[in-house]
Amino acid sequence: MSKQFAEVQQEDFMKFGGERPSYLEIEDALMALGGHGVNGNNYKNEMVKLAGWTGGALTTYAQRPEVAQAAFNKIRLVLHKVKKPETLRAYLEKTK
């Protein structure tokens, strides 16, 4: 990945319409890095949890915006440098 992502703000999780929030772009990039489809979605979920997200499958980011913001911004700091899924996983496991 070489794209820089804008900093994620708590209010991004409660926006409707307008400019697309960067956390959605980060999710897209994670799914692409993980291989798209089911594998990409599983990889995205794993990376967001490794970054600090504590919600379950039925918990929205808007329910815990401070936790979601911290997790996405942690990923954002390195995602633009990552070329392999294992690299991001290793970084997030190291910085838990």
C-alpha distance (Angstrom), angle and dihedral (degrees) to the residues before:
residue distance angle dihedral
M1 . . .
S2 3.74 . .
K3 3.79 101.2 .
Q4 3.79 119.2 110.6
F5 3.79 114.5 -138.0
A6 3.79 126.4 -145.4
E7 3.79 117.3 -112.2
V8 3.79 112.6 -88.6
Q9 3.81 116.2 -121.0
Q10 3.81 125.9 -160.2
E11 3.79 91.8 -118.6
D12 3.83 89.6 58.6
F13 3.80 88.7 78.4
M14 3.79 91.7 59.4
K15 3.83 100.1 45.1
F16 3.77 123.9 115.5
G17 3.78 120.0 -167.7
G18 3.76 126.8 -12.0
E19 3.78 123.6 76.8
R20 3.79 116.0 0.6
P21 3.83 110.4 -103.1
S22 3.80 116.0 -117.5
Y23 3.81 93.8 -122.5
L24 3.82 87.6 68.7
E25 3.80 89.8 51.9
I26 3.80 88.9 49.1
E27 3.81 90.0 51.0
D28 3.82 89.8 50.2
A29 3.80 91.0 50.4
L30 3.81 91.8 48.5
M31 3.80 91.5 50.6
A32 3.81 90.9 49.3
L33 3.80 90.9 48.4
G34 3.80 90.2 49.8
G35 3.79 94.0 50.8
H36 3.82 105.1 -92.6
G37 3.80 122.8 -101.6
V38 3.79 119.3 48.5
N39 3.81 93.1 -23.4
G40 3.79 91.6 51.8
N41 3.79 92.5 47.9
N42 3.81 92.0 48.4
Y43 3.80 90.5 48.8
K44 3.83 91.5 49.5
N45 3.81 91.1 50.6
E46 3.80 91.8 47.8
M47 3.82 93.3 49.3
V48 3.81 94.2 47.5
K49 3.83 89.4 50.9
L50 3.82 91.7 47.2
A51 3.80 87.6 51.8
G52 3.81 90.9 56.5
W53 3.81 109.0 -84.5
T54 3.81 108.4 146.6
G55 3.79 102.1 -177.4
G56 3.76 125.6 109.7
A57 3.78 130.0 -131.4
L58 3.81 92.3 -76.3
T59 3.80 96.6 44.5
T60 3.79 115.5 98.9
Y61 3.78 122.9 -146.4
A62 3.81 87.7 -119.7
Q63 3.81 89.6 62.8
R64 3.82 90.7 60.5
P65 3.80 104.4 21.1
E66 3.82 96.4 160.7
V67 3.81 92.0 53.4
A68 3.81 92.3 44.8
Q69 3.80 91.8 47.4
A70 3.81 92.2 52.2
A71 3.82 92.8 47.3
F72 3.80 95.6 48.4
N73 3.79 93.6 44.5
K74 3.80 90.5 51.1
I75 3.80 89.1 54.5
R76 3.81 91.8 42.3
L77 3.80 91.9 59.7
V78 3.82 93.2 64.5
L79 3.79 107.6 17.3
H80 3.81 93.6 90.9
K81 3.84 89.2 59.4
V82 3.82 96.9 47.6
K83 3.80 122.2 100.5
K84 3.83 100.3 165.2
P85 3.82 129.9 47.4
E86 3.80 91.7 -129.9
T87 3.81 91.4 58.6
L88 3.79 93.8 60.1
R89 3.81 91.8 42.8
A90 3.81 91.2 52.5
Y91 3.81 92.1 48.2
L92 3.80 93.8 49.5
E93 3.81 93.0 45.8
K94 3.81 89.7 50.3
T95 3.80 93.8 49.9
K96 3.80 98.4 44.7
